[in-house]
Amino acid sequence: MSLYRSLILVASISALAALSGCAKDPSKDAPSAKVSEPAPEEKAAEPAPAPAPVAAAAAAPSPTAAAPAAALPLTGAIDFIGSKVTGSHLGHFKEFTGTVALKDGKPEGGHLDFTVQTASLYTTDENPMREKLEGHMKSPDFFDVAKYPTATFTSTEIAAGGPNGATHTIKGKLTLRGVTKDVEFPATIAVAGKDITGKTEFSINRKDFGIVYAGMPDNLIRDGVVLKIDVKATLP
């Protein structure tokens, strides 16, 4: 066999090995969040001129406004899955705070918010290089936790109904790595007795939030990242 043919054979075998080593993309199995630029804030209306004084009249009793539901603290887990050509990494956040508030005892019309401490990131990979991996994820290539110590989400709407069996659709503002976007995603929320539970899993494009590190030329990082949220609260 000539040297040329040997080189071609080796290259073909290497290419087949690389193809067979391609790991599954987990973001393909999760619904994609709708991500858009934040809507501009509405300008406050000019105050109306004060009415001319009139003779005092007997004041009618005003109806008592319904008090808004108290915001309840959330506990649970906020995780993510990032992947590259050869595999994926499951990440978690040890520290986050969040609240949920119902409206008339129901999630729809209520409110949800989270604040995640990005430096609390850790992985559960069975990887001898785990500490190095976590350090890289916290670096400016990814979350840049020194510059952006928190990631936040604040809902703007919780509506009943959603795709693929979801009970609700949540809209809100997600701020990650200093970039704020409007996002919309499905969730499953239940109220049973005193227990409120919420679960969602959806994918976002990391580049929408300024995370553009490509990875190694032979092991590129995929754009889709899966966010997994599983939380609960208890009514008083």
N, C-alpha and C positions, 0 to 999 in steps of 0.2 A: 504494500500500500504506500502510495506516495505521501510525502510530508504534507502536501496541500490537502489531500483527501483526509488525512488524519486530523488536521486542524479543523476541517469542516465537521467531522464526526464528533470531535470533542465539543465544539461550539453547539452542535445540535443537542447533544446529551445535556449540556449545561442549561440550555434554554428549556428543555423539557423538565428538568429538575426544578428550575425556577418556577415554571408554570404549575407544577404539581404541588409546590410549596406555598402557593397563594392561599392565604387564610380567608375564611368567610368574612364578609363585611357586615357587622351587626346592625349598622344603621339602615340596611336595606329591609330589615324585618320590623322596624319601628315606624310608626306614622311620622311624617315630617311636619314639624311645626310651621305655620305660616309666619314668616318673618318679614317685617317691613320697617321703613323709616318711621320714627315717632311722629304722630300727628302734631301739628303746631298747637301750642297752647292758645286757648280762646282768650281774646282780649276782654278784660272786664268792662262791663257796660258803664257809661258815664252815669253818675248818680243823678236821679231826677231832682228838679228844684223843689225846695220845701213848699208845701201848700200854705196858702194864706190862713192865718188863724181864724177859727170859727168858734161860735159859742159852745161851751162844754155841754156834752150830752151824756146821758147815763150809759156807761160802758157795758156792752153786752159781754157776758162771760165767754171767754175764748176757750175753744176745745183744747183739751190736753193732748199735746203731741206725743206720739208713741216714742218711748225712749229707744235709741238704737241698741241692738244686742251688743253685749260686752265682747271684746276681743279675747279669745281663749288661746292660751299658749299651745304650741304644737311640739310633739316629740316624734321621733322616727328616724328615717334615713334619707339622705340625698346622695346619690351615686352617679357615676358617669362611666361610659365605656368608650375609649378611644381605640382606633385600630390602625394597623399598617399592613403592608403586603404580607408579612410573615406571621402576623398574630395580632392579638388585642390585649388591652390592659384595662382592668376593672379598678376604678378609683372611687374613693369615698371622702367625705368631709366629716371630721370628728366634731366640729363646732358649727352650729347654726342656731339662729333663733327665728321664730315664725309665729304668726297668729292667724286665726280664722274667726270670722264673725258670720253668724247666720242672719237671715231676714225672715221674720215670722216663723222661725223654726226650720227654715229650709236653706239649702246652699244657694239657690238661684237668687240673685240680687244681693248676696252677701259679699264678703271681702276676704282676701287672702294675701299674705305677704311673707317674705323670707329675707333674711340677711345671713349670708354664708361667710365664714372666716376662711379665706382661700389658703392661708398658711397651714390650716389643719388638714390639708390634703394628705392622703396616704393610699397605698395600694395593697392588695392582698395577693398579688402575683407570687407564684412559687418561682422566684427569680433570684439568683445569687447577687444580681446587680440591683436589687430593689431600692436600696438607699440612693444609689446614683440615679436611678430612674425617677424617684420622687423629687430629688434635687433638681433634675432637669425640668420636670413638670412645673416646679415652682419658679423657674428662671424666666428671664424676659422672652425666651423662645415660646413660652406657653402662657401660664397664668400671671407671671410677673408679680408675685405676691408682695414684694417689697413696695412696689409702686401702687398696686391695686389690692389692698388688703381685704376688700370685701366684694362679693357679688350679690346683687339684690334682685328681687322680683316683687312687683306690686300689681295686684289685679285691678283691672278697670271694669271687668264684667264677668259674671259667672252665670251662664245660661243653661237651661235644661236641654238635654239631648246632645248627641255626639256620634261620630262614625264608629263602626266596628264594635258596637255594643257599649260604647262609653255612655255614662249617664249625664255627663255635662261637658260643656265647652268653656274653656277659660281663656280670657283675653287679658293682657297686661303688658307691663313694661319690664323687660329683662335688661339689667346692666351687668355686663361681663367685660373685664379688662378695660373698664372705663368707657365702653361703647354701649349706648342704650338703643334698644330696638323694641318695636311693638311685636309681640308674639301671640299666637293663638294655637291652642293644643287641646286634645281631648283628655278627659279624666273620668275616673270612676269615684264618685263621692256618695257616702251613705250616712244616714243619721238613724241610729237604732238605740232607743232608750237614751242614755246619757252619752253614748259613744258617737263621735264623728270620725269617720275614716276617709282618707283620700289617697288615691294611687294614680300615677300616670307614668308613661314611658313614651318618649318621643325623641326625634333626632333634630339637630340643628347643624348648620354649616359653620364650622369654627371660624372660617375666614370672614363671615359676616361680623364677627366680634374682634377682628384684628389679630387672630391667631393664625399666622401664615407660614410658620416654620414648615419646610417641605420634608425634612428627614433625609436619610441617606439615599444616594442615587439608586441603589439597588434594593431599597426597602422603604419606599415612599409612604408617608403618612396620609391616610385618607381624610377627606374633608368632613365627612359626616361623623358627628359625636352623639351618642345616645345619652339622654338625661333620664334618670330613674328616681322618682320621688314616691315615698311610701310613708305617710304621716298619720297622726291621730291626735284628737283633742277630747276632753271630757267636759260635758256640761255640768254646771254647778247643781 
